[in-house]
Amino acid sequence: MPSWVIVGATRGIGFEYVNQLSSDSQNEVFALIRSQKTAGPLNELAVSRKNIRVIETNIANPAKLKETAEQIGNITGGKLDVLVYNAFFHGDSGELTPSAFTGREEELEPHFFEPLKVNALHVIHTVNALLPLIKQGVEKKIIYISSASGDLEVTRIIELPAVIGYSVSKAAGTMIMTKYASELKEDGIVTLSISPGWVDTDASKAALTSPEAFTAMVSTLRKLDPNVKGMISPKESVESMLSVIKSLDKNNSGKFLSHKGNLDWF
Ligand SMILES: NC(=O)c1ccc[n+]([C@@H]2O[C@H](COP(=O)([O-])OP(=O)(O)OC[C@H]3O[C@@H](n4cnc5c(N)ncnc54)[C@H](OP(=O)(O)O)[C@@H]3O)[C@@H](O)[C@H]2O)c1
């Protein structure tokens, strides 16, 4: 029975991972969440699908994560096949460019460091806690949900000077995955950073405060891909990502790919 951990599973893309994976009764899905506050739809799904287990944890706390790993291991017989790290933090002051922080340094510190914690540092805590289980798994895959906004070439082409903290933290998370790919190669463990595309979720909607903001985003993304029309559904994004994850092996371990399995980001 393939076992999956989805970190950040209450809403959006993480929830859709749980939904699609658990629709196959062969999969055992552990939905890791930080609180019950937003977990209503997930709990509801877990009532009808017995292969979903919802677990509250704290990705900032290695001791709590160790407990979570023990809890999972007790159910799976000490193994885990695939870890998907999807949780993230965007942060405030996203509209500011680097030089706009002149005289606003107090704002810069949280803007820079808070996303870095959730999107990079806590990735290491989470992977390390679950690593003993992954080593015993069959698939041995570690997946990091990154963002095209953490890609140098994308940033160069779309010329988006703002959203520094989030972009830097996603680039850092991606680098960490490549480090793990090198370190864990001998254990047969493979890693992948994957961008989900531009997906219709609460996070995307929060960034689109007006119809003008949507139009501006589309024209920014069209610098990279003239065919961009708008957001894709979580269903389409996760279906695509799952097929890329399925084809992940030692030959593409450590890469950063789009949901299409290439560098076609949208
Ligand atoms: N949507 C897009 O277009 C897009 C584009 C590029 C990359 N991404 C990436 O895709 C991933 C998912 O984004 P989304 O659009 O689905 O966002 P979303 O709808 O805001 O969902 C984020 C999920 O992460 C959970 N989460 C956040 N911080 C957490 C923490 N510390 N511990 C546990 N869970 C936590 C949230 O839980 P709560 O309900 O408790 O808040 C929620 O379930 C992120 O990594 C994001 O960077 C998204």
The ligand as an ORCA input file, in Angstrom:
! r2SCAN-3c Opt
* xyz 0 1
  N      -1.662     28.853     -6.141
  C      -0.685     29.134     -6.973
  O      -0.887     29.703     -8.062
  C       0.729     28.752     -6.626
  C       1.739     29.140     -7.506
  C       3.050     28.776     -7.234
  C       3.318     28.026     -6.101
  N       2.333     27.672     -5.242
  C       2.680     26.868     -4.072
  O       1.714     25.870     -3.874
  C       1.631     25.537     -2.491
  C       0.184     25.532     -2.042
  O      -0.370     26.819     -2.275
  P      -1.947     27.084     -2.386
  O      -2.116     28.033     -3.514
  O      -2.673     25.808     -2.364
  O      -2.189     27.883     -1.025
  P      -3.418     27.906      0.009
  O      -4.686     27.661     -0.695
  O      -3.232     29.162      0.773
  O      -3.128     26.644      0.941
  C      -1.969     26.624      1.723
  C      -2.027     25.399      2.601
  O      -0.810     25.337      3.354
  C      -1.164     25.201      4.726
  N      -0.110     25.750      5.589
  C       0.436     26.970      5.539
  N       1.344     27.103      6.500
  C       1.367     25.944      7.185
  C       2.095     25.455      8.284
  N       2.983     26.222      8.902
  N       1.869     24.188      8.707
  C       0.962     23.403      8.087
  N       0.226     23.811      7.042
  C       0.429     25.065      6.596
  C      -2.467     25.953      4.861
  O      -3.103     25.573      6.071
  P      -4.127     26.549      6.858
  O      -5.489     26.248      6.333
  O      -3.931     26.161      8.287
  O      -3.731     27.966      6.585
  C      -3.166     25.451      3.610
  O      -3.664     24.161      3.775
  C       2.526     26.548     -1.771
  O       3.771     25.949     -1.487
  C       2.707     27.670     -2.778
  O       3.916     28.367     -2.617
  C       1.030     28.024     -5.480
*
